Amino acid sequence: MARALSSRNKPGFHNLLTRFLNSPSPPHRHGATKSLETLAYEEVQASTTAKPYNSTAFVLHGLLGSARNWRSFSRTLASALSNSNSSPLEWRQVLVDLRNHGKSAEIETLEPPHDMVNAANDLANLVKARGWAWPEVVIGHSMGGKVALQFAESCARGDYGDSVSLPKQLWILDSVPGEVNPENSDGEVEKVLQTLQSLPSSFPSRKWLVNHMIELGFSKSLSEWIGSNLKKSGGHETWAFNLEGAVQMFNSYREKSYWPLLEHPPKGMEIAIVRAENSDRWDSDVIQRLESLATRVGDGSVGKVSVHVLPNSGHWVHVDNPKGLLDMIAPKLASLKPHST
């Protein structure tokens, strides 16, 4: 059960978007959105290739975001991989709307509890429902990073059956893998969620909501971002996400810890942690613990952890420094070989 949200009015609220939430994205220019009883998703492949894909990367957004947040970066990554001379793979990316978010918020069969375990189970159910091969790579930003870690943990534990193939790479983008201690938090995310909970469920227009948020004392940029998360419903606008479900997911996000997985990664798997240079979510002890794991000399019986610092970037890694992020991820994906069949 979700814990009660903090009502503390702490300073620094306007930094929220650079710490946790995703940014608006440009319109989608190609590809189709498909809704299933499992999850809604979009597929991205390089437009220059006519070859069928033989490898898949799942891309997972953060809290209150959706697949569309990652369209631009995913198109660029697809083109880079297609133009790579060193890769024998033809890549497809699956941009997922996590439960309670985007078009998946409309799927009533995604029942509670709304937590990291069930969010990861949704990914496995999507693979099984579509008859896909298991993804070689899972990329997760912010809350999506913990969903990726849970997916890997559940795969390794056998939760999805004997036929599962573990991801070869996880990319955890500016997502701290341990618990979020409330004593070390200033309550900014709780504050914005509580504020949204206090608003009516429908609005006359996007402009009305933006103006109302500004009147409540929020910045224009934050108010406009919140206004971008609306959808038409008759003559009114409503949220494009399930707010109560998202609150439960956030509570699970901050309660779950994946340090045991990082300390003993499954054999053959690399867990790449990307820390944004200007992100303020990383405590020094967490950084030291990750660096210790990354420099550990193994005997090959377990996987490995790598740590990367993305320069000139805050929490919006795919917006603040997309080229730097691309230069990190693309060569590593290009070096992979497909799952054996």
N, C-alpha and C positions, 0 to 999 in steps of 0.2 A: 504493500500500500504506500502511496506517495506520502512523503512527509509534508507537513504544512510549510508553505513558502514563507520566507522571511519578509517582514514588513518594514525592515530598517531602511531608512532613507539615507543612504551613504553617498558621499561625493564620488565623482568620477564616472557617473552614469553614462555620460556621452561617449565614454571609451568602450561601451558595451559591444558595439558592432565590430570593433577591431579585436575583441577578445573571444567572442563566441559565435555570433550569428553569421550567416552567409550573406553575400551581397546580391543585389539585383543583377540580372544577366541580360545580354542582348537577345533579340528574338531568334528562335530556332530557324535555321535556313534549309535544313534537309533532315531526312529521317522521319520516322513515325513514332508516335506514342501509342503503346499497347497496354490495355488494362486487362488483368487477369483476376481471378478470385484469389490469387496469391499476392502479387504486387504489381503496380504499374511501373513501366520502365521504358527507356528509349535506347535504341542501338545506334552506335556511331562507328562507321568504318570510313577508311580513306576513299574519297570519291574517285580517285584515279585508278583504283584496282577493280578488276572484274573477277578476281580469284576468290573462291570461298575461304572463309576464315578457318584457321585451325587452332587459334588460341583466343582466350577471353580474359578481359580484365573487368571486374566489377568496380564501379565508382559510386561511393556513398557520400551523400551530403551531410550537413550538420543540422542542429536544432532549428526548426522553423524554416528550413530551406527546402529545396526540391532538386530534382534531376537537372532542371534548366540552369541552375547555378553553375554547372560544370560543362555545359555544351561547348562554349568557346575553347576552353582549355583542352577538352577531349578531342575536338576537331584538329587542333594543332598537334596534339600528341599522335593522333592517327596518321596525319600527314608525315610527321617525322619518322614514325616507325615504317611507313610504306616506302619512304625514300632511303631507309637504312640498307646499306649493302651487306652488312654483317649479320642481318637477321634472316633466318629461314622461315620465319613465321608470318602468317597473315592475321593481323589482329582485329578483333572486334571488342568494342567497349560497351558494356551494359550500364547505363546510368539509371539508377534505381530511385524511385520515390519510396522512402522508408514508410512504414506504417504511421498513420496519422499525419502524413505530409503529402503535399502535391495531390496527384490523382489517386494515390493510395488511401487518402483520407476518406474517399467515397466508398471504399470497400468494407462492407459491414461484417464480412466473415473474418476479418483480422481482429480476433477477440482479445480482451485483456487476459492476463496482466500485460501492460505495455511496458516492457523492460528490454534490456539488452539481449537477454536470452531469446525471447520471442522475436525480436527484430532480426537476430541472426537466423533463427529458424525459418523466418519468411524467405530468406535468401536460398536456403536449402530447398524449401518447398517450390520456389520458382524454378530452380534447376531441374528438379524432378518432374514438375508439371510440364515443362517444355521439352523434356528429354534431352537436355544439353549435357555436354561434358562439364565437369567441375572446373571452375575458373582457375587459371594459373596464377592470377594476380588479383588482389583486392586492395583498392585504394580508398582510404576513408579519411575524411576531414572532420576535425573536432569530434562531435558526438559520433559521427560516422566512423571515426577511427576506433572507438571502443566497440562498435558493432562488428567491425572487421576483426578485432582481436577475439571477440566472443565467437565469431564464426570459425576462426582457426582453432580455438580451444575446443569447441563442440565437435569439429571434424576430427581432431586428434583423439578425442575421447570416445569416438564411435557413435555419437548421438544420432548421426544421419545415416547409419547403416554401414555395411561392410564394403559397399561399392564406391565409397567416397575417395576422391583423390585430393590430398591436401594442397592448398595454395603453395606455390614455390616462393612467392614474395608477398609480403604485406607492406603497404606504405601507409604509415600512420602520421597524418599531417597535422601538426600543432595540436596534438591531443595528449595530455598527460595520462600515462597508463594506470596510475594508482587512484586511490580514493581522493575525492575533493573534500578536504577537511573544512567544515563550516567555520571553524575558528580562524582559518587562514583565508577565508573568502570575505569580500566586502559586500556580498549580497546583491551585486548588480544584476545578474541573470534572474535571480529570484524577484527582484524589483520589477523588471520589465514584464515577466510572466504574470505577476500579481496585478500589474496595471492593466494588461490585456484582459485578465479575468474580470476586472471591474467594469469593463466596457460592455455595451449591449452586443448581442450576437449578430445584428444586422445594422446596416448604415444606409442613409439615403444615397450617399455617393462617396467616392474616394476622396474628393475634395473636402467633404464634410468631416471625414475622419482625420485627415491631415490637419485641418484647421483646429479640430478639437484637441488633438494631441499637442499642438503648439500652445494652445490655451492652457493646457495642463502643465506647461513649462518645459516640454521636450524640445530638442533642437529641430530645426526644419529638416535637416538631412535624415535624422532618425524617424521623424514623423512621416516623411515621404517613403522611407524604406518600409515602415509598417504598412503604409497605404498600398504598397506594391503587392502585398500578400492577401489580396482580396479577389473574389470571383463573383460573377453575376448570379443572382438568385431572384428570378422574377424582376420586380422593379427596384430591388435593393442590392446591396453588396454584402457579402458575408466572408468570413475567413476562408482562405484556401487550405487551412490546416485544421486538424482537430485539436483545439487548444488543451482540453483536459487530458487527452491522451499524450500530447507532447509534454505536459507538465510531469506526468508519470514517467515518461522516458528520461526526462532530465534528472529526476530524482534517482532513477536507476543508474544513469550515467555517472553521477557523482558518488554513488555508493559502491560501485563495482571496482575491483582492483585486478589487474592482469599482470602484476609482478611475477607470480609463479610461472606464467607462460613465458615471460621474457627471460626468466632465470633458467628455464628448461625448454627452449623452443623445439618443436618436433624436427627430427632429422630431415635434412633437405630443404628446410624452410629458412628464409631470411626475413627478419622483421626489421624494416627500415623505419626509424623514427626521425621525422623531420621537424626540427624546432625552428620557428621563425625568429630571426635575430632580434626583432623589435617587439616580440610578443612578451606580455607581462604575466603569463600564466605559469612560468617555470621557476620553481624554487631551486636554490643552489644545491640542496641535497638530492633533489630528483635528477638534476643534470649530472652530478657526480656519480650517482648510482647507475645511470644509463651509460656513462662513459666507461665505468668499470666493467659493465657487462659487454660493451663493444670491444674492449681490449683484452678480454679473457681469451686465453689460448685453449681451444678445445681439442678433443681427440677424434672428432668426426661422428661421435655417437649422438650428438644433438645438433640442432640448427644454430643459427647465429643471429646476433643483434648488431645492427649498424646504426650510427647516429650521424645525422647531417644537419648542418645549420644553413638555413636559407637567408642569405644577406638581403638587406634593404627590404624587409618584409615584416608586416605585422601579421595578425591572425588570418587575414584574407590572403593566404599564400598564392592562390590561383589568380588573384587580381593584382596584388602588390608587386609580385615578381614572377609572372608566368614563365618567362624565358629561363630564369634560374631554376624554377621547379622542373621545367621540361628537360633542362640539361642534366638534372639529377636522375629523373625517372627513365627517360627514353633509352639511354645506353644500357641500363640494367635490364629493361624489358627486352631489348634487342639481343641480349646475350643469352636469353633463355631458349631452351628446346621444348617442343610440345610434349604434353603428357603422353606416355606410351599407351597404346590402345590394344 
